[in-house]
Amino acid sequence: MNAVRVHAVGRPEVLTYERVARPEPGPGEVLVRVHAACLNPPDWYARGGFANIPDDLRPTTALPFTPGSDASGVVAALGEGVTEWQEGDEVFGLIRFPGTLGNGGKAYAEYTTAPAGQLARKPAAVDHVQAAAVPMAGLTAYQFLVDHIGLQPGSRVLINGAAGGVGHFAVQLAKNTGAYVIGVASGRHEAFLKGLGVDEFIDYTAVAVEDAVRDVDCLIDTVGGPRGHRFLPVIRDGGTLSPVFYGDYRLEEAARRGIVHRSGQVHSDGPQMTELARLLGEGRLRPGIDSVFPLSEAAAAHERAERGHIQGKIVLRVAD
């Protein structure tokens, strides 16, 4: 089969499209004929040798490896003991995440294997490109809102980076919960986010968010970075701070105001994927697609990711 592999860490051009052996499903696994795979930040972090992580925390990079954890496709074979799926079933999911580098989803390929319990049935209402855009970003948003925050109807939620992968799913899931949603992004994303239902839109290039908003119950920051703490004045005393990425949030100062820190690592979860599939099928969750590249142009897709300002997700089309 054809797959994308990394033989040496570095810039996007280290992604090579080559012929490799097709994998075989082990016990409890299925073989998936991949129709589409999705880019996520861990893909380019791994490709670059996790250079963005301090030396003492940096994972060991096992080479060569095939990136990718998000896939949508068709079950091509069953491993021993699998009864919940049949050949020909259309499935999608976040595969083996978090996991050991080189033994993860390996979704940038024409075939990959996946634990049967980590997949959900793809709704007929969406195609494979749309479905592949959902798993990691959709599960991150879902797990933050449901598992970590426990968002309640009527809550005022501010989502920074609202047009990005996690952000645009968080907007929709928060609206489905009955929250009042304030979305922060650059002005070019205004129509996109209003189409997803934000109650207020703030263009961070035109106004400082910390000067424009007060008394939100919950802040979900999908951007992070050294200036994350600038959002603390936006959160009410006793509110919730939920950063998706690392940042300086001055947690001691937040704690003095009773602000609770709620965060966590996204993980594969078949039942939660099934819930996202239900929302997709009902039209209550819509993946935004920034751009689509053929699998053979994975390097170009990573170059697009490095330019930033992504609206939704970048997807690799593997098969028609």
ABEGO torsion letter per residue (X at the ends): XBBBBBABBEBAAABBBBBBBBBBBBBGBBBBBBABBBBBAAAAAAAAGGAABBAAABBBBBOBBBBEABBBBBBABBBBGBAABBBGBBBBEBBGOBBBBGABAGABBABBBBBAAABBBBBAABBAAAAAAAAAAAAAAAAAAAAAAGBBBGBBBBBBGAABAAAAAAAAAAAAAGBBBBBBBBAAAAAAAAAAGBABBBBAAABBAAAABBGBABBBBAAEEAAAAAAAAABBBGBBBBBABBBBAGAAAAAAAGBBBBBEBBBBBAAAAAAAAAAAAAGABBBBBABBBBAAAAAAAAAAAAAEGBBEBBBBBABX
